[in-house]
């Protein structure tokens, strides 16, 4: 296949054997000293592009079928899939897997999946990523974005020189949570196996030893949460000298979680002529600023409505109630759900304490429920997720730690016991159901305390053509005229 005929990472591109093997504190900062903020020991690198080894990043060969497609046909396809493309020289989408001109070692793995067509984000994202362009992809969770960046990343790696002793990763994926990082690493391991690429997952809350050993042995792909990666960079356990393919996955979530300073310190360690791909479910101004700072002449791909929108395969039901009613309503709802054949359910709550309290109460009453939140050990979280994934405990009670990156295909119901702080998190929570073109149902308890979110929620429901509770509409309208809602006025909305 043109551009992929050989696995040519071994060609000499002017790389030296590099500095001595990293590890320990030799030549690095004193390891016993603690600094106030993560990344304080890292210094911004000043890159001289003339002295850096050259590398390839454009591997895209347009398939003849794609080349023959007219502008009208391209426009019709994009419109039918709700794809919007911004930026210069955005390539035409591919509509069949073979049109991506992936090498055989990638196509062999794809063919085993028995998929029919690429998802919209893959159809438009693969030609952009394979062309070596920087890109922003905005799409719902569960839309196939992980393969949108991993498969071009594997092709990119296979065209670089082999790793030398002491080299860090070639492809770095930054992710907001360990659950998402682990999910991405599973996909990277499956698809990288055919070309003998090694990958590892770096995250906090787990022993450092095995992660350090992976890095010291050498990995082409590193999937990391920002905090743990900063730790390893500061003490010299890895480096980003060889990183030429950078992915920021769920950038909006990373910013929500306060990772922006760490992300900036990490990116300062990577050569500026790298290829950068940013992925986000939403496009707020903070994410736009990050894109402007990190990406050059990028192509932006939106899949779905440009405004905040939920997966249309989800039935959204909002119950307007007061806080004291929620527990009884939950129990009645679960009695209905558990009588269904498919009943895997996630219940989202606001705090760790409420997660533990509700889990204890439900188990005491005989419900097969388990809880997960950020204070649980990684071993316990993995065990709980495994029990839920394989149906041994069909009810999972979770804080927002599980709202993204939770890779369970057959979640049928999501219940928002507590409404989240913003509408973006609502979208991500309910996106745990109806994955991969399946359908699902989201129930939400909405109280006077959530009043400031009413207008946004009405907009999301309207965009998805959902029936809207008249009490919610009333609340959104009253919010426009009043800043405070008195509980006396609430009685006319009660069920």
C-alpha positions in Angstrom: 0.0 0.0 0.0 1.5 3.4 -0.9 3.1 5.0 2.1 2.8 1.9 4.2 4.8 -0.7 2.3 7.3 -1.4 5.0 7.7 -1.1 8.7 10.4 1.4 8.5 11.0 2.6 12.0 14.5 1.2 11.8 15.6 3.6 9.0 18.3 6.0 10.2 16.8 9.4 10.5 19.7 11.0 12.3 18.7 10.0 15.8 21.6 9.6 18.1 21.6 6.9 20.7 20.5 9.6 23.2 21.6 10.4 26.7 22.4 7.7 29.3 19.5 5.6 30.7 17.3 7.6 32.9 16.2 6.5 36.3 17.3 7.2 39.9 18.3 10.7 40.9 21.6 10.9 39.0 21.7 14.2 37.1 18.1 15.0 38.2 16.6 17.0 41.1 17.1 15.8 44.6 14.4 13.3 45.2 13.8 13.9 48.9 12.9 17.5 48.4 9.2 18.4 48.2 7.9 21.3 46.2 4.7 23.2 46.7 3.0 22.5 43.3 3.2 19.5 40.9 5.7 20.3 38.2 7.7 22.9 40.1 10.9 21.0 39.4 10.2 20.9 35.6 11.8 23.7 33.5 10.3 24.8 30.3 12.4 23.5 27.4 13.7 26.0 24.8 13.7 24.0 21.5 15.9 24.7 18.6 14.1 23.0 15.7 17.1 23.2 13.5 19.0 20.9 15.8 16.2 18.4 16.4 16.0 15.2 14.3 13.5 15.4 11.5 10.5 13.1 11.6 7.6 12.1 9.3 4.0 12.7 10.1 2.1 12.8 6.8 1.2 9.2 5.8 -2.1 9.8 4.1 -2.6 8.5 0.6 -6.1 9.5 -0.7 -7.9 6.4 -2.0 -9.1 6.6 -5.7 -12.7 6.2 -4.5 -12.4 9.2 -2.2 -10.6 11.2 -4.9 -13.5 10.6 -7.3 -16.1 11.8 -4.8 -17.6 15.2 -5.9 -17.9 18.2 -3.6 -21.7 17.7 -3.6 -21.3 14.0 -2.5 -18.9 15.0 0.3 -21.3 17.8 1.4 -24.3 15.3 1.4 -22.4 12.8 3.4 -21.3 15.4 6.0 -24.8 16.8 6.3 -26.3 13.3 6.7 -23.9 12.5 9.5 -24.0 16.0 11.1 -20.3 16.6 10.4 -19.0 20.1 10.4 -15.4 20.8 9.3 -13.5 24.1 9.9 -9.9 24.9 9.0 -7.8 25.0 5.9 -7.3 22.0 3.6 -9.6 19.6 5.5 -9.5 16.3 3.6 -12.6 14.6 2.3 -14.1 12.0 4.6 -13.7 8.2 4.0 -16.9 6.2 4.1 -15.5 2.7 4.1 -12.6 1.2 6.1 -10.5 0.3 3.1 -10.6 3.9 1.9 -8.4 5.0 4.9 -5.5 3.1 3.3 -4.4 1.7 6.6 -1.6 -0.8 6.5 -2.4 -4.5 6.7 -1.5 -4.9 10.4 -4.2 -2.4 11.2 -6.8 -3.6 8.7 -6.4 -7.2 10.0 -7.5 -6.2 13.5 -10.4 -4.0 12.1 -11.7 -6.9 10.0 -12.0 -9.1 13.0 -14.5 -6.7 14.6 -17.2 -7.2 11.9 -18.0 -3.5 11.8 -19.8 -2.3 8.7 -18.7 1.4 8.4 -16.6 3.9 10.3 -18.4 6.2 12.7 -18.7 9.8 11.6 -15.8 11.0 13.8 -13.6 8.2 12.4 -14.7 8.9 8.8 -13.6 12.5 9.0 -10.9 12.2 11.7 -8.7 9.5 10.2 -7.8 11.4 7.0 -7.0 14.5 9.0 -4.9 12.6 11.6 -3.1 10.5 9.0 -2.2 13.7 7.1 -0.1 14.8 10.1 -2.4 17.8 10.8 -3.2 19.1 14.2 -6.9 18.6 14.9 -9.7 19.2 17.3 -12.5 16.6 17.5 -15.7 17.4 19.2 -18.1 14.5 19.5 -20.2 12.6 22.1 -18.7 10.0 24.3 -19.2 6.5 22.8 -18.7 7.8 19.2 -15.5 5.9 18.4 -13.0 8.7 19.1 -10.5 6.4 20.8 -9.7 4.6 17.5 -9.9 7.9 15.7 -6.6 8.9 17.3 -5.0 5.5 18.2 -5.0 3.9 14.7 -3.3 7.0 13.1 -1.0 7.0 16.2 0.1 3.4 15.5 0.8 4.3 11.9 2.8 7.3 13.0 4.9 5.3 15.5 5.7 2.6 12.9 7.3 5.2 10.7 9.6 6.5 13.4 13.0 5.1 14.3 13.0 2.3 17.0 13.2 3.3 20.6 16.7 3.5 22.0 17.7 2.8 25.5 16.5 5.6 27.7 13.9 7.0 25.3 10.4 7.9 26.5 7.2 7.3 24.5 6.6 8.4 20.9 2.8 8.7 21.4 1.5 10.3 24.6 -2.3 10.3 25.5 -3.3 12.5 28.4 -6.7 11.5 30.0 -8.6 12.9 33.0 -9.3 9.7 34.9 -7.7 6.4 35.5 -10.8 4.6 34.2 -10.5 6.4 30.9 -6.7 5.9 30.8 -7.1 2.1 31.4 -9.9 1.9 28.8 -7.6 3.6 26.2 -4.7 1.3 27.1 -6.7 -1.8 26.5 -7.5 -0.6 23.0 -3.9 0.4 22.4 -2.7 -3.0 23.5 -5.2 -4.8 21.3 -4.4 -2.8 18.1 -0.6 -2.3 18.8 0.0 -6.1 19.3 0.1 -6.8 15.5 3.1 -4.5 15.1 4.7 -5.3 18.4 4.1 -1.9 20.0 4.4 -1.7 23.7 2.0 0.5 25.8 1.5 1.4 29.4 -1.0 3.2 31.6 0.3 5.7 34.2 -2.1 6.9 36.8 -2.3 7.8 40.5 -3.7 5.6 43.3 -1.7 2.5 42.2 1.8 1.4 43.0 4.5 3.3 41.1 6.9 0.3 40.8 5.2 -1.6 37.9 4.6 1.7 36.0 8.2 2.7 36.4 9.4 -0.7 35.2 7.2 -0.4 32.1 8.7 3.0 31.3 12.3 1.9 31.9 11.8 -1.1 29.6 10.6 1.3 26.9 7.0 1.9 25.6 6.0 3.5 22.3 2.6 4.5 23.7 2.0 6.0 27.1 -1.5 6.8 28.4 -1.4 8.9 31.5 -3.3 11.1 33.9 -1.4 14.4 34.3 -0.6 14.2 38.0 1.3 10.8 38.0 3.1 11.7 34.7 4.3 14.9 36.3 5.7 12.9 39.2 7.7 10.6 36.9 9.0 13.5 34.7 10.1 15.4 37.8 12.3 12.6 39.1 13.6 11.5 35.7 11.7 8.2 35.5 10.7 9.1 31.9 11.1 11.9 29.4 9.3 13.3 26.4 12.2 13.9 24.0 10.9 11.4 21.5 7.2 12.4 21.8 5.9 13.5 18.4 2.3 12.5 18.6 0.3 14.1 21.5 -3.4 13.4 22.3 -5.4 15.4 24.8 -8.5 13.2 25.5 -11.6 14.7 27.1 -9.9 18.1 27.3 -13.0 19.8 28.7 -13.1 17.3 31.6 -9.3 17.8 32.3 -9.9 21.5 32.6 -13.0 20.9 34.8 -10.8 18.9 37.2 -8.2 21.6 37.4 -5.4 19.9 35.4 -4.6 22.9 33.2 -1.4 23.9 35.0 -0.1 20.3 34.8 -1.1 20.0 31.2 0.8 23.1 30.3 4.0 21.9 32.2 3.8 18.6 30.4 3.3 20.1 26.9 6.4 22.4 27.6 8.5 19.2 27.7 7.4 18.2 24.1 8.9 19.5 20.9 6.7 22.2 19.3 6.6 20.6 15.8 4.8 17.5 17.2 1.4 16.5 15.9 -1.3 17.4 18.5 -4.9 16.0 18.6 -7.4 17.4 21.1 -10.7 15.7 21.9 -13.6 17.1 23.7 -17.3 16.6 24.1 -18.0 20.3 24.5 -16.3 23.5 23.2 -16.3 26.1 26.0 -14.0 29.1 25.8 -11.4 27.5 28.1 -11.0 24.5 25.7 -10.8 26.9 22.7 -8.0 28.8 24.5 -6.1 25.6 25.1 -6.4 24.7 21.4 -5.1 28.1 20.3 -2.1 27.7 22.6 -1.2 24.1 21.7 -2.3 23.5 18.1 -1.0 25.0 14.9 -3.2 25.6 11.8 -5.6 23.0 13.1 -8.7 21.4 11.5 -11.7 21.3 13.7 -14.3 18.5 13.3 -17.7 18.7 15.0 -20.0 15.7 15.0 -23.6 16.5 16.1 -25.2 19.8 16.8 -22.8 22.6 17.6 -24.7 23.6 20.7 -24.8 21.4 23.8 -26.6 18.2 22.9 -27.3 14.8 24.2 -27.3 11.4 22.4 -30.7 11.2 20.7 -30.9 7.5 21.4 -31.4 8.3 25.1 -35.0 8.7 26.5 -34.6 11.5 29.1 -37.2 11.7 31.9 -37.0 14.6 34.5 -38.9 14.3 37.8 -39.3 17.6 39.5 -39.4 16.9 43.2 -37.9 18.1 46.5 -34.9 16.6 48.1 -36.7 14.6 50.8 -38.7 12.7 48.2 -35.8 11.4 46.2 -35.1 8.2 48.2 -38.7 6.9 48.0 -38.9 7.8 44.3 -35.6 5.9 43.7 -36.8 2.7 45.4 -40.0 2.7 43.3 -38.1 3.4 40.2 -35.6 0.5 40.9 -38.5 -1.9 41.5 -39.6 -1.2 37.9 -36.1 -1.3 36.5 -35.1 -4.6 38.2 -38.1 -6.3 36.7 -36.7 -5.7 33.2 -34.5 -8.3 31.5 -31.8 -5.7 30.8 -31.4 -3.7 34.0 -27.8 -2.5 34.4 -28.1 0.9 36.1 -25.7 3.7 37.2 -27.0 6.0 39.9 -25.0 9.3 40.1 -24.7 11.2 43.4 -22.9 14.4 44.3 -20.7 13.5 47.2 -18.6 10.5 48.4 -20.6 10.5 51.7 -23.9 10.2 49.9 -22.4 7.5 47.7 -21.4 5.5 50.8 -24.7 6.2 52.7 -26.9 5.2 49.8 -24.9 2.1 49.0 -25.1 0.9 52.6 -28.9 1.6 52.8 -29.6 -0.2 49.5 -27.6 -3.2 50.4 -29.2 -3.4 53.8 -32.6 -3.5 52.0 -31.4 -6.3 49.7 -30.5 -4.3 46.5 -27.5 -5.7 44.6 -25.7 -2.3 44.7 -22.1 -1.3 44.9 -20.5 2.2 45.2 -17.5 3.8 43.6 -15.8 7.2 44.3 -12.4 8.9 44.4 -11.5 7.8 48.0 -11.8 4.1 47.1 -8.5 2.3 46.5 -7.6 1.4 43.0 -7.9 -2.3 43.7 -11.4 -1.8 45.2 -12.5 0.4 42.3 -11.3 -2.2 39.7 -13.1 -5.0 41.6 -16.4 -3.0 41.8 -16.2 -2.0 38.1 -15.6 -5.7 37.2 -18.6 -6.9 39.2 -20.7 -4.3 37.5 -19.4 -4.9 34.0 -20.1 -8.6 34.2 -23.6 -8.2 35.8 -22.8 -9.6 39.3 -23.9 -6.3 40.8 -26.3 -4.6 38.3 -26.5 -1.3 40.3 -23.5 1.0 40.5 -23.7 4.1 42.7 -21.1 6.6 41.6 -19.8 10.1 42.0 -18.6 11.9 38.8 -15.4 9.9 38.9 -17.3 7.4 36.8 -19.2 9.8 34.5 -16.5 9.5 31.8 -14.3 6.8 30.6 -16.5 4.0 32.1 -16.4 1.4 29.3 -19.5 -0.7 29.9 -21.4 -1.3 26.7 -24.8 -2.5 28.1 -25.7 0.1 30.7 -29.5 0.5 30.1 -30.4 3.1 32.8 -28.8 6.1 34.3 -30.3 7.8 37.3 -29.3 11.3 38.3 -30.1 11.1 42.0 -28.3 14.4 42.5 -28.2 16.8 39.5 -24.6 17.8 38.5 -23.1 21.3 38.8 -23.3 21.9 35.0 -25.1 20.7 31.9 -21.9 19.4 30.4 -21.6 16.8 33.2 -25.3 15.9 32.7 -24.5 15.1 29.1 -21.5 13.0 30.1 -23.4 11.1 32.8 -26.3 10.1 30.7 -23.9 9.2 27.9 -23.0 6.1 29.9 -26.0 4.5 28.3 -27.0 4.1 24.7 -23.5 3.5 23.6 -22.6 2.1 20.1 -26.0 2.9 18.6 -27.9 1.2 21.4 -30.8 2.8 23.3 -31.1 3.7 26.9 -33.1 5.7 29.5 -32.0 8.5 31.8 -34.0 9.5 34.9 -33.2 12.8 36.7 -34.4 14.1 40.0 -34.5 17.9 39.8 -35.0 20.0 42.9 -35.3 23.7 43.7 -31.6 23.7 44.6 -30.9 23.0 40.9 -33.0 25.9 39.7 -30.1 27.7 38.1 -29.5 24.7 35.7 -33.2 24.6 34.6 -32.8 26.7 31.5 -29.8 24.7 30.2 -31.6 21.4 30.9 -34.7 22.6 29.0 -32.4 23.5 26.0 -30.8 20.0 26.0 -34.2 18.3 26.2 -35.6 20.5 23.5 -32.7 19.8 21.1 -33.1 16.0 21.6 -36.9 16.3 20.9 -37.8 15.0 24.4 -41.1 15.6 26.2 -40.4 18.3 28.9 -42.0 18.3 32.3 -44.1 21.5 32.5 -42.8 22.1 36.1 -39.3 22.3 34.7 -40.3 24.8 32.0 -42.0 26.9 34.7 -38.9 26.7 36.8 -36.7 27.9 33.9 -39.1 30.8 33.2 -39.3 31.8 36.8 -35.5 31.7 37.1 -35.4 34.4 34.5 -37.5 36.7 36.7 -36.4 35.7 40.2 -33.0 35.1 41.7 -34.4 33.2 44.7 -37.0 30.5 44.8 -39.1 30.2 48.0 -40.1 26.8 49.0 -43.6 28.0 49.7 -44.0 28.6 45.9 -42.7 25.1 45.2 -45.9 23.3 46.3 -47.7 24.0 43.0 -45.1 21.9 41.2 -45.1 18.9 43.5 -46.2 15.6 42.1 
